[in-house]
Structures are given as structure tokens and as C-alpha cells.
Amino acid sequence: MGVSVSVLASGSRGNSTLVESSSTRILVDAGVSCRETFKRLKAAGSDPHALSAILITHEHTDHVSGLLVLARKLKIPVFMTGATHQAWSRALRDASGERPQLARLELFSSGRSFRIGDIEVEAFTIPHDAADPVGFTFRTAGVKVAVATDFGLVLENMKDKLRRCDVLVIESNHDRERLKTGPYPWSVKQRIMERTGHLSNEKLAEFFATDYDGHASFIVLAHLSEENNHPEIALRVAEQALKLRQQTLWGNRVLVAAQAEGLQPIRL
């Protein structure tokens, strides 16, 4: 087996992605229930009990709602930054103030690399309204995968980390006009549109047209809003931007991740 990437769930109701090598299986985020995670892993052809570790990008509920049960059931390491762990454990305090315990907690810092099995992981800072949010790159067997969602602006450090990826899972959260005219309160709309909010189709298109290097064989548009976006709109806007540089971007295949079901595994 080579390298595979399976986006199990993506959206405001839960996020989870599996990155696999021949000997290592890493779950990025645990935003759906343990039962649903098991179901989607099996549908992707992966044994949940063969997972090597869980990595957490940040503490928001749609990225951690299934974490505690998964960690207790599988007894595998959970990796997160110290600030993310503090925020997560504070949010889950019980009535007596007791915080949840992770038996195999592993802390890391953004900007540092570490290894899980035969996969080299690097965490990088992203702009989002969380304690210490990160994206990840994964390198193994000559393949590079990036998972970057939940940010409102592609920063310079991110542009560097997202170069030379073979698979790029990236945020395409909302259509600007749909958001502006939609039913959300103005305060929520402002939060989404801020640099620490969520990336619009249009801002992603700007990145594709100006700063993206065109290397990825597969691009996955992720974390689409069910209220303020539509898969066909996100796909059209992304592909139009990529075509502006078609002389160098001919090899990209663009996919759209969904909330209700996982994508078929991408195998390299």
C-alpha cells in the first residue's frame, strides 16, 4: 500500500480526515461521534483499531466532539498544542470542575516537526478564532499531504507550507454574496468574514490564481457551509481560478468534501 487520504467528514457539523501510509494511520480531528467515525473509517476500507494517533487542529466542537470517546476506546496517542488542550479541557469540565483526562496526551508546538511511525508531521499556524489553531503537512514515501481548514486568510507562512503538495485539503467555506444575503445575524457574518473566520470561495480563488504552485495531483475543497455555499459554486469558482494558470495547472483534479458522507479515498 502507498499513501492514501480519506476525508471522512467536512463541514460545520463535524470534521475528520484520515492520512495513511503503508504502516501508519493518522486521524486528523475527531469532529463526529465515535460510532460515526468507526462507520466512515470502515467505509473507507480502514480498520478503526489500526489507527496510530489522533491529531487535533483546534478545540472547536466540530473538530473534537468525538475525541474523548475515541481516545478512551482506542487507547492511542492524542496530539494537540498545549493551548488547545487547555481550551478543550476547560470546555469539558464537569459540574464539580473536574477536567477530562487523556491517557496518552502528546503536546506539540506550531512550527515544529515530529514523527508518527513513518510519517513526518509539521504543524503550522493558521489565523482562526481559537486558542492555538494549526494546519498540518504530512510527508512519507516521497509524498506530501496538507490539511488546512478553518482560517479566513492565507498567510505568507501558509503559502510556503502549502507548496509542493501532492494532495491539498483546503478550506472553501462560503460564497460571499450568499453569506451577505443569508439568514445569519450580522455579528455572525462579520465573524465568518474576518481574517480569523473562514475562507470564502473568492479568497481561495485568489490564492489559486496568484500564489498556488500547481503541484498537487488532487485538491479537496473542504469545510463548505451548508447554508452559505454549494458544491457546484465552490467547484466552479476554484476551477475558473486554476484555469487562469492552465499552462502549469493542467494536472490538478478538484474534489469537494461533504458533511453527510466521506470522499472515496485518494490513493497515491
ZAZAVO-925216 format. One record per residue: x negated, y, z of N, C-alpha, C in turn; residue number from 1. Coordinates in steps of 0.001 Angstrom, whole numbers. Layout:
PT, X, Y, Z, X, Y, Z, X, Y, Z, NUM
...
//
This chain:
PT, -830, -1193, 0, 0, 0, 0, -861, 1239, 0, 1
PT, -456, 2275, -776, -1174, 3530, -787, -607, 4489, 239, 2
PT, -342, 5731, -193, 220, 6758, 679, 1661, 6998, 261, 3
PT, 2551, 7167, 1235, 3938, 7489, 910, 4468, 8550, 1862, 4
PT, 5436, 9311, 1357, 6080, 10368, 2137, 7590, 10170, 2004, 5
PT, 8283, 10103, 3146, 9735, 9929, 3151, 10353, 11038, 3990, 6
PT, 11077, 11943, 3336, 11819, 12968, 4080, 13128, 12329, 4515, 7
PT, 13230, 12022, 5796, 14368, 11273, 6320, 15587, 12153, 6532, 8
PT, 15379, 13392, 6953, 16465, 14346, 7187, 15890, 15741, 7117, 9
PT, 16668, 16671, 6548, 16153, 18026, 6390, 17299, 19020, 6377, 10
PT, 17289, 19952, 7333, 18329, 20959, 7412, 18526, 21422, 8837, 11
PT, 19487, 22302, 9034, 19688, 22906, 10344, 20268, 21948, 11374, 12
PT, 20725, 20757, 10948, 21272, 19770, 11885, 20295, 18648, 12204, 13
PT, 19054, 18743, 11717, 18067, 17732, 12070, 17018, 17531, 11006, 14
PT, 15753, 17397, 11442, 14628, 17269, 10522, 13689, 16155, 10961, 15
PT, 13218, 15375, 9995, 12276, 14309, 10284, 11660, 13813, 8980, 16
PT, 10343, 13629, 8981, 9614, 13185, 7792, 8602, 12125, 8189, 17
PT, 8476, 11094, 7384, 7512, 10017, 7629, 6362, 10121, 6638, 18
PT, 5137, 10114, 7161, 3929, 10077, 6334, 3204, 8775, 6637, 19
PT, 2969, 7977, 5610, 2396, 6644, 5797, 1141, 6438, 4961, 20
PT, 175, 5766, 5550, -973, 5228, 4805, -877, 3709, 4859, 21
PT, -1920, 3039, 4459, -1902, 1571, 4482, -1831, 1018, 5896, 22
PT, -2276, 1807, 6899, -2318, 1272, 8260, -1740, 2204, 9321, 23
PT, -1302, 3392, 8945, -844, 4383, 9921, 490, 4970, 9478, 24
PT, 1396, 5164, 10439, 2722, 5709, 10138, 3043, 6824, 11130, 25
PT, 3143, 8044, 10625, 3347, 9221, 11467, 4716, 9826, 11188, 26
PT, 5494, 10023, 12252, 6784, 10691, 12137, 6593, 12160, 12493, 27
PT, 6922, 13045, 11554, 6828, 14482, 11791, 8216, 14980, 12180, 28
PT, 8361, 15369, 13430, 9605, 15844, 14025, 10599, 14706, 14248, 29
PT, 11437, 14906, 15259, 12427, 13897, 15663, 13737, 14612, 15917, 30
PT, 14293, 15192, 14854, 15441, 16061, 14981, 16785, 15397, 14811, 31
PT, 16800, 14080, 14612, 18061, 13340, 14593, 17990, 12269, 15674, 32
PT, 19106, 11669, 15991, 19150, 10707, 17095, 18236, 9522, 16834, 33
PT, 17903, 8826, 17904, 17071, 7634, 17780, 17737, 6617, 16858, 34
PT, 19022, 6399, 17043, 19738, 5426, 16209, 19689, 5816, 14733, 35
PT, 19921, 7092, 14452, 19903, 7540, 13057, 18488, 7507, 12479, 36
PT, 17494, 7822, 13299, 16103, 7736, 12844, 15758, 6307, 12463, 37
PT, 16126, 5347, 13316, 15882, 3938, 13011, 16565, 3549, 11700, 38
PT, 17815, 3976, 11544, 18583, 3639, 10343, 17888, 4170, 9090, 39
PT, 17424, 5407, 9145, 16827, 6012, 7956, 15419, 5478, 7689, 40
PT, 14702, 5147, 8740, 13402, 4500, 8536, 13574, 3157, 7837, 41
PT, 14534, 2388, 8282, 14769, 1083, 7666, 15206, 1240, 6216, 42
PT, 16042, 2259, 5933, 16480, 2511, 4561, 15299, 2897, 3664, 43
PT, 14272, 3498, 4271, 13063, 3867, 3526, 12075, 2707, 3433, 44
PT, 12435, 1560, 3996, 11573, 386, 3928, 10494, 349, 4983, 45
PT, 10696, 1078, 6095, 9681, 1147, 7146, 10248, 636, 8467, 46
PT, 9463, -122, 9192, 9852, -669, 10484, 9647, 399, 11563, 47
PT, 10689, 834, 12268, 10513, 1853, 13308, 9488, 1462, 14362, 48
PT, 9394, 187, 14674, 8472, -263, 15714, 7021, -296, 15237, 49
PT, 6803, 17, 13955, 5447, 107, 13431, 4924, 1539, 13408, 50
PT, 5717, 2495, 13916, 5258, 3880, 13957, 4019, 4004, 14843, 51
PT, 3092, 4859, 14413, 1851, 5072, 15160, 1950, 6245, 16119, 52
PT, 2709, 7295, 15735, 2777, 8510, 16544, 3908, 9388, 16053, 53
PT, 4305, 10332, 16919, 5271, 11369, 16568, 4583, 12715, 16709, 54
PT, 4698, 13554, 15693, 4160, 14914, 15732, 5321, 15897, 15743, 55
PT, 5215, 16944, 16559, 6278, 17934, 16676, 5770, 19286, 16192, 56
PT, 6540, 19912, 15288, 6153, 21221, 14757, 6500, 22349, 15721, 57
PT, 7673, 22267, 16359, 8093, 23263, 17342, 9299, 22726, 18098, 58
PT, 9736, 23468, 19102, 10677, 22936, 20079, 12150, 23139, 19749, 59
PT, 12506, 23720, 18632, 13917, 23937, 18330, 14656, 22604, 18200, 60
PT, 15920, 22617, 18593, 16698, 21391, 18736, 16721, 20538, 17478, 61
PT, 16788, 21179, 16306, 16879, 20400, 15070, 15563, 19717, 14710, 62
PT, 14557, 19855, 15578, 13281, 19165, 15371, 12926, 18219, 16522, 63
PT, 13683, 18281, 17621, 13313, 17477, 18798, 14482, 16741, 19450, 64
PT, 15685, 16813, 18900, 16847, 16279, 19620, 16750, 14783, 19899, 65
PT, 16043, 14047, 19057, 15906, 12614, 19280, 14600, 12200, 19930, 66
PT, 13772, 13181, 20297, 12405, 12874, 20720, 12328, 12027, 21984, 67
PT, 13022, 12423, 23019, 12850, 11756, 24304, 13234, 10279, 24228, 68
PT, 14347, 9973, 23596, 14772, 8573, 23483, 13813, 7795, 22594, 69
PT, 13391, 8381, 21485, 12434, 7709, 20598, 11139, 7392, 21325, 70
PT, 10608, 8382, 22051, 9332, 8183, 22746, 9436, 7101, 23803, 71
PT, 10543, 7079, 24517, 10716, 6066, 25568, 10914, 4668, 24980, 72
PT, 11623, 4602, 23865, 11896, 3305, 23257, 10654, 2721, 22581, 73
PT, 9904, 3569, 21875, 8772, 3081, 21080, 7451, 3089, 21838, 74
PT, 7356, 3912, 22897, 6138, 3982, 23722, 4899, 4315, 22885, 75
PT, 5063, 5293, 21996, 3949, 5719, 21145, 3565, 7153, 21517, 76
PT, 2353, 7586, 21139, 1925, 8953, 21467, 2805, 10010, 20807, 77
PT, 3018, 11102, 21541, 3727, 12269, 21023, 2753, 13441, 21045, 78
PT, 2535, 14051, 19879, 1594, 15157, 19743, 2355, 16473, 19608, 79
PT, 1993, 17450, 20434, 2528, 18807, 20299, 1564, 19786, 20961, 80
PT, 1723, 21065, 20658, 864, 22046, 21317, 1323, 22220, 22765, 81
PT, 441, 22770, 23589, 781, 22983, 24985, 1973, 23901, 25162, 82
PT, 2023, 24989, 24388, 3130, 25942, 24498, 4441, 25308, 24043, 83
PT, 4384, 24506, 22993, 5592, 23810, 22538, 6083, 22832, 23590, 84
PT, 5156, 22118, 24214, 5552, 21173, 25264, 6207, 21895, 26436, 85
PT, 5639, 23025, 26835, 6211, 23782, 27937, 7631, 24240, 27605, 86
PT, 7826, 24763, 26401, 9148, 25247, 25996, 10153, 24104, 25900, 87
PT, 9708, 22974, 25348, 10587, 21806, 25208, 10999, 21271, 26577, 88
PT, 10045, 21128, 27483, 10347, 20545, 28790, 11201, 21489, 29636, 89
PT, 10986, 22803, 29502, 11844, 23763, 30220, 13295, 23638, 29764, 90
PT, 13482, 23488, 28451, 14841, 23421, 27902, 15587, 22172, 28342, 91
PT, 14852, 21110, 28693, 15483, 19841, 29058, 15483, 19566, 30558, 92
PT, 15208, 20597, 31360, 15262, 20399, 32812, 16655, 19949, 33254, 93
PT, 16702, 19050, 34212, 17992, 18619, 34721, 18484, 19582, 35805, 94
PT, 19609, 19246, 36434, 20228, 20149, 37402, 19315, 20449, 38592, 95
PT, 18435, 19519, 38914, 17510, 19721, 40032, 16233, 20441, 39624, 96
PT, 16120, 20768, 38337, 14924, 21447, 37853, 13829, 20505, 37386, 97
PT, 14102, 19191, 37436, 13107, 18204, 37031, 12938, 18225, 35518, 98
PT, 11690, 18235, 35068, 11408, 18267, 33633, 11184, 16854, 33102, 99
PT, 11526, 16610, 31828, 11315, 15278, 31252, 9829, 14965, 31128, 100
PT, 9507, 13701, 31219, 8128, 13266, 31129, 7911, 12427, 29877, 101
PT, 6817, 12684, 29196, 6392, 11866, 28061, 5211, 11032, 28513, 102
PT, 5360, 9713, 28467, 4327, 8823, 28993, 3017, 8947, 28234, 103
PT, 3089, 9271, 26933, 1871, 9317, 26128, 1792, 10648, 25373, 104
PT, 1783, 11728, 26122, 1695, 13067, 25544, 261, 13372, 25123, 105
PT, 100, 13872, 23900, -1200, 14305, 23389, -1067, 15765, 22962, 106
PT, -1867, 16647, 23562, -1823, 18062, 23229, -2884, 18402, 22185, 107
PT, -2532, 19309, 21285, -3494, 19779, 20291, -3330, 21289, 20148, 108
PT, -4283, 21910, 19483, -4244, 23352, 19237, -4150, 23618, 17749, 109
PT, -3389, 24638, 17397, -3313, 25044, 15998, -4693, 25439, 15499, 110
PT, -4977, 25098, 14240, -6280, 25399, 13662, -7312, 24308, 13867, 111
PT, -6947, 23272, 14593, -7872, 22165, 14856, -7417, 20917, 14115, 112
PT, -8382, 20072, 13775, -8094, 18792, 13133, -8225, 17663, 14148, 113
PT, -7462, 16613, 13945, -7577, 15423, 14768, -7180, 14225, 13912, 114
PT, -7486, 13056, 14398, -7256, 11846, 13601, -6276, 10923, 14304, 115
PT, -5338, 10397, 13528, -4446, 9341, 13998, -4635, 8175, 13036, 116
PT, -5205, 7088, 13520, -5536, 5966, 12637, -6451, 6428, 11520, 117
PT, -6057, 6156, 10274, -6897, 6559, 9146, -6414, 7858, 8492, 118
PT, -5574, 8617, 9191, -5069, 9892, 8666, -5669, 11049, 9448, 119
PT, -6289, 11986, 8731, -6787, 13212, 9348, -5680, 14259, 9309, 120
PT, -5347, 14785, 10470, -4257, 15748, 10609, -4844, 17117, 10917, 121
PT, -4328, 18158, 10263, -4689, 19524, 10615, -3416, 20324, 10838, 122
PT, -3349, 21016, 11960, -2218, 21874, 12275, -2574, 23314, 11970, 123
PT, -1620, 24064, 11405, -1870, 25477, 11116, -665, 26300, 11554, 124
PT, -934, 27520, 11963, 95, 28406, 12496, 1044, 28876, 11403, 125
PT, 2344, 28906, 11726, 3353, 29453, 10829, 4142, 30520, 11585, 126
PT, 4723, 31505, 10882, 5497, 32551, 11564, 6952, 32137, 11762, 127
PT, 7322, 31825, 12991, 8696, 31421, 13309, 8978, 31811, 14749, 128
PT, 10246, 31978, 15103, 10596, 32432, 16439, 10660, 31261, 17421, 129
PT, 9535, 30631, 17599, 9373, 29528, 18545, 8094, 29784, 19340, 130
PT, 7817, 28918, 20325, 6696, 29163, 21230, 5341, 29128, 20521, 131
PT, 5121, 28116, 19703, 3821, 27953, 19028, 4009, 27079, 17792, 132
PT, 4765, 27543, 16810, 5142, 26706, 15667, 3970, 26426, 14736, 133
PT, 3971, 25225, 14163, 2883, 24823, 13265, 3436, 24071, 12057, 134
PT, 2648, 24079, 11000, 2807, 23150, 9897, 1661, 22158, 9957, 135
PT, 1706, 21123, 9121, 671, 20098, 9134, 197, 19764, 7734, 136
PT, -1080, 19430, 7630, -1579, 18732, 6448, -2107, 17377, 6888, 137
PT, -2015, 16413, 5973, -2454, 15035, 6234, -3365, 14607, 5087, 138
PT, -4516, 14056, 5424, -5457, 13587, 4406, -5820, 12131, 4682, 139
PT, -5686, 11314, 3646, -6094, 9912, 3738, -6211, 9339, 2334, 140
PT, -7180, 8483, 2117, -7354, 7778, 842, -7397, 8746, -349, 141
PT, -7984, 9916, -136, -8104, 10883, -1218, -6834, 11649, -1533, 142
PT, -5805, 11509, -696, -4514, 12167, -907, -4289, 13208, 188, 143
PT, -3719, 14363, -192, -3387, 15399, 779, -1884, 15685, 720, 144
PT, -1262, 15691, 1892, 167, 15968, 2026, 324, 17152, 2975, 145
PT, 1237, 18071, 2649, 1539, 19186, 3547, 3023, 19192, 3876, 146
PT, 3331, 19469, 5146, 4709, 19644, 5601, 4789, 21008, 6273, 147
PT, 5539, 21927, 5654, 5620, 23297, 6167, 7048, 23803, 6019, 148
PT, 7753, 23883, 7142, 9115, 24423, 7133, 9273, 25371, 8313, 149
PT, 10413, 26072, 8348, 10740, 26969, 9452, 9753, 28134, 9562, 150
PT, 9722, 28955, 8545, 8942, 30187, 8550, 9599, 31151, 7578, 151
PT, 9378, 32439, 7795, 10017, 33440, 6959, 9102, 34109, 5963, 152
PT, 7810, 33805, 6047, 6831, 34439, 5166, 5646, 33500, 4998, 153
PT, 5127, 33394, 3776, 3940, 32571, 3524, 2707, 33425, 3817, 154
PT, 2078, 33194, 4955, 916, 33970, 5361, -333, 33525, 4598, 155
PT, -1380, 34347, 4670, -2614, 34039, 3950, -3227, 32727, 4410, 156
PT, -3195, 32465, 5729, -3775, 31210, 6211, -3005, 30013, 5668, 157
PT, -1697, 30181, 5468, -872, 29102, 4940, -1197, 28841, 3471, 158
PT, -1405, 29901, 2706, -1730, 29742, 1294, -2975, 28879, 1126, 159
PT, -3935, 29086, 2018, -5165, 28294, 1966, -4888, 26831, 2302, 160
PT, -4085, 26585, 3347, -3814, 25208, 3763, -2983, 24451, 2739, 161
PT, -2166, 25162, 1970, -1266, 24503, 1018, -1905, 24257, -338, 162
PT, -3188, 24589, -490, -3872, 24325, -1757, -4325, 22868, -1829, 163
PT, -4377, 22355, -3045, -4901, 21015, -3343, -4058, 19919, -2700, 164
PT, -2762, 20173, -2538, -1864, 19142, -2002, -1355, 18260, -3135, 165
PT, -1224, 16978, -2853, -599, 16050, -3799, 909, 15979, -3595, 166
PT, 1337, 16154, -2337, 2765, 16271, -2010, 2925, 17497, -1123, 167
PT, 3859, 18379, -1497, 4106, 19604, -752, 5573, 19643, -337, 168
PT, 5827, 19510, 964, 7174, 19635, 1524, 7266, 21046, 2099, 169
PT, 8137, 21882, 1522, 8121, 23299, 1868, 9527, 23876, 1956, 170
PT, 9684, 24858, 2817, 10972, 25488, 3087, 11548, 26232, 1880, 171
PT, 12852, 26029, 1656, 13620, 26828, 694, 15011, 26987, 1299, 172
PT, 15095, 27807, 2343, 16236, 27763, 3250, 17516, 28364, 2703, 173
PT, 17436, 29556, 2123, 18677, 30242, 1782, 18559, 31059, 505, 174
PT, 19716, 31277, -100, 19852, 32226, -1196, 20172, 33585, -568, 175
PT, 19411, 34611, -921, 19530, 35896, -248, 20948, 36477, -330, 176
PT, 21543, 36429, -1519, 22872, 37016, -1689, 23935, 36213, -950, 177
PT, 23818, 34902, -972, 24772, 34075, -224, 24696, 34381, 1267, 178
PT, 23485, 34548, 1767, 23332, 34862, 3180, 23953, 36214, 3506, 179
PT, 23663, 37231, 2687, 24148, 38582, 2973, 25669, 38665, 2956, 180
PT, 26304, 37910, 2068, 27762, 37980, 1931, 28485, 36880, 2693, 181
PT, 27743, 36026, 3362, 28319, 34893, 4067, 28926, 35261, 5407, 182
PT, 29423, 34256, 6139, 30200, 34494, 7365, 29377, 34707, 8625, 183
PT, 28058, 34549, 8577, 27264, 34671, 9800, 27334, 36090, 10361, 184
PT, 27270, 36255, 11683, 27148, 37597, 12270, 25875, 38278, 11762, 185
PT, 25902, 39618, 11698, 24755, 40342, 11154, 23473, 40066, 11945, 186
PT, 23593, 39873, 13260, 22403, 39601, 14073, 21736, 38293, 13656, 187
PT, 22546, 37298, 13305, 22006, 36008, 12859, 21369, 36173, 11471, 188
PT, 22034, 36916, 10596, 21479, 37168, 9267, 20126, 37858, 9377, 189
PT, 20010, 38825, 10260, 18738, 39527, 10452, 17655, 38568, 10924, 190
PT, 18006, 37710, 11895, 17031, 36736, 12390, 16521, 35842, 11259, 191
PT, 17438, 35358, 10422, 17057, 34464, 9332, 16144, 35165, 8339, 192
PT, 16412, 36435, 8053, 15661, 37162, 7028, 14320, 37700, 7502, 193
PT, 14077, 37698, 8805, 12805, 38216, 9323, 11643, 37294, 8976, 194
PT, 10426, 37829, 9107, 9223, 37039, 8801, 9089, 35833, 9724, 195
PT, 9726, 35886, 10893, 9714, 34748, 11813, 10998, 33937, 11721, 196
PT, 11755, 34143, 10641, 13002, 33409, 10455, 12838, 32244, 9512, 197
PT, 13494, 32345, 8335, 13465, 31243, 7377, 13183, 31774, 5974, 198
PT, 12526, 30957, 5162, 12099, 31379, 3833, 13245, 31256, 2835, 199
PT, 13482, 32319, 2081, 14529, 32311, 1056, 14022, 31627, -210, 200
PT, 14962, 31223, -1048, 14599, 30700, -2373, 13720, 31698, -3115, 201
PT, 14065, 32980, -2996, 13362, 34023, -3743, 11927, 34195, -3260, 202
PT, 11725, 34143, -1940, 10361, 34270, -1422, 9518, 33048, -1775, 203
PT, 10134, 31884, -1778, 9398, 30695, -2209, 9028, 30819, -3678, 204
PT, 9942, 31316, -4488, 9666, 31509, -5913, 8504, 32470, -6113, 205
PT, 8449, 33503, -5291, 7329, 34448, -5380, 6007, 33750, -5092, 206
PT, 6009, 32876, -4077, 4800, 32104, -3775, 4427, 31209, -4950, 207
PT, 5400, 30518, -5520, 5122, 29643, -6655, 4561, 30424, -7845, 208
PT, 5077, 31607, -8082, 4696, 32372, -9263, 3351, 33073, -9119, 209
PT, 2913, 33298, -7863, 1718, 34123, -7678, 559, 33431, -6952, 210
PT, 855, 32598, -5962, -217, 32068, -5109, -358, 30555, -5101, 211
PT, 627, 29846, -5589, 579, 28383, -5590, -400, 27898, -6655, 212
PT, -1196, 26881, -6318, -2255, 26441, -7236, -1811, 25403, -8254, 213
PT, -575, 24893, -8142, -73, 23975, -9153, -573, 22557, -9067, 214
PT, -1192, 22188, -7951, -1853, 20885, -7879, -903, 19729, -7565, 215
PT, 175, 19983, -6843, 996, 18892, -6307, 1682, 18092, -7408, 216
PT, 1679, 16788, -7252, 2467, 15929, -8136, 3944, 16004, -7774, 217
PT, 4234, 16213, -6478, 5612, 16296, -6008, 5763, 17503, -5084, 218
PT, 6787, 18289, -5334, 7198, 19373, -4439, 8579, 19014, -3904, 219
PT, 8733, 19071, -2588, 10037, 18800, -1971, 10539, 20093, -1346, 220
PT, 11681, 20583, -1820, 12324, 21753, -1240, 13092, 21299, -6, 221
PT, 12786, 21902, 1139, 13286, 21378, 2410, 14012, 22437, 3224, 222
PT, 14722, 21962, 4243, 15412, 22798, 5222, 16417, 23734, 4559, 223
PT, 17136, 23242, 3541, 18164, 24049, 2890, 19338, 24288, 3835, 224
PT, 19819, 25520, 3864, 21011, 25853, 4628, 22240, 25315, 3904, 225
PT, 23095, 24611, 4641, 24328, 24112, 4043, 25326, 25235, 3800, 226
PT, 25214, 26314, 4563, 26142, 27440, 4451, 25662, 28475, 3439, 227
PT, 24362, 28695, 3365, 23816, 29827, 2606, 22945, 29420, 1425, 228
PT, 23058, 28189, 989, 22251, 27722, -140, 22997, 26581, -826, 229
PT, 22454, 26139, -1945, 22984, 24976, -2640, 21814, 24316, -3357, 230
PT, 21747, 22981, -3362, 20598, 22313, -4003, 20352, 22761, -5437, 231
PT, 21402, 22965, -6206, 21212, 23370, -7604, 20613, 24765, -7713, 232
PT, 21008, 25656, -6809, 20454, 27017, -6823, 18979, 26976, -6440, 233
PT, 18654, 26291, -5353, 17261, 26217, -4903, 16370, 25598, -5972, 234
PT, 16858, 24530, -6603, 16072, 23847, -7633, 15863, 24762, -8840, 235
PT, 16910, 25444, -9275, 16796, 26313, -10444, 15806, 27453, -10204, 236
PT, 15896, 28090, -9044, 15015, 29218, -8739, 13559, 28758, -8664, 237
PT, 13328, 27606, -8026, 11961, 27087, -7923, 11394, 26726, -9283, 238
PT, 12175, 26031, -10098, 11678, 25601, -11404, 11437, 26783, -12328, 239
PT, 12251, 27817, -12246, 12025, 29010, -13057, 10713, 29676, -12685, 240
PT, 10422, 29741, -11390, 9160, 30339, -10945, 7970, 29509, -11396, 241
PT, 8092, 28197, -11315, 6996, 27330, -11738, 6744, 27444, -13243, 242
PT, 7799, 27643, -14008, 7649, 27752, -15458, 6911, 29015, -15872, 243
PT, 6901, 30020, -15002, 6144, 31233, -15306, 4656, 30936, -15451, 244
PT, 4231, 29812, -14846, 2824, 29411, -14938, 2721, 28007, -15520, 245
PT, 3559, 27721, -16506, 3709, 26366, -17011, 2436, 25792, -17623, 246
PT, 1502, 26640, -18040, 277, 26096, -18625, -517, 25289, -17614, 247
PT, -390, 25635, -16343, -1132, 24899, -15317, -227, 24066, -14419, 248
PT, 1092, 24219, -14526, 2005, 23561, -13590, 2848, 22470, -14233, 249
PT, 2452, 21968, -15355, 3271, 21011, -16085, 3490, 19710, -15333, 250
PT, 2614, 19378, -14394, 2695, 18067, -13749, 3565, 18003, -12519, 251
PT, 4161, 19121, -12096, 4927, 19137, -10854, 6315, 18526, -11026, 252
PT, 6708, 17662, -10101, 8081, 17171, -10038, 8726, 17757, -8796, 253
PT, 9860, 18438, -8961, 10508, 19135, -7851, 11721, 18338, -7391, 254
PT, 11778, 18045, -6092, 12872, 17301, -5475, 13508, 18170, -4393, 255
PT, 14734, 17843, -4026, 15431, 18586, -2979, 15803, 17633, -1851, 256
PT, 15326, 17921, -642, 15651, 17099, 519, 17048, 17441, 1016, 257
PT, 17693, 16469, 1649, 19073, 16632, 2092, 19215, 16370, 3583, 258
PT, 20340, 16836, 4122, 20647, 16602, 5523, 21281, 15233, 5754, 259
PT, 22174, 14849, 4871, 23006, 13670, 5115, 22303, 12348, 4869, 260
PT, 21265, 12348, 4051, 20558, 11099, 3746, 19118, 11395, 3389, 261
PT, 18268, 10381, 3534, 16863, 10568, 3234, 16579, 10499, 1731, 262
PT, 15488, 11138, 1343, 14998, 11004, -25, 14368, 9642, -202, 263
PT, 14396, 9150, -1430, 13628, 7950, -1730, 12146, 8228, -1456, 264
PT, 11411, 7276, -879, 10005, 7525, -573, 9209, 7930, -1820, 265
PT, 8335, 8903, -1618, 7377, 9309, -2664, 6119, 8478, -2440, 266
PT, 5718, 7722, -3445, 4574, 6826, -3298, 3446, 7271, -4229, 267
PT, 2246, 7322, -3676, 1074, 7762, -4435, 0, 6683, -4435, 268
//
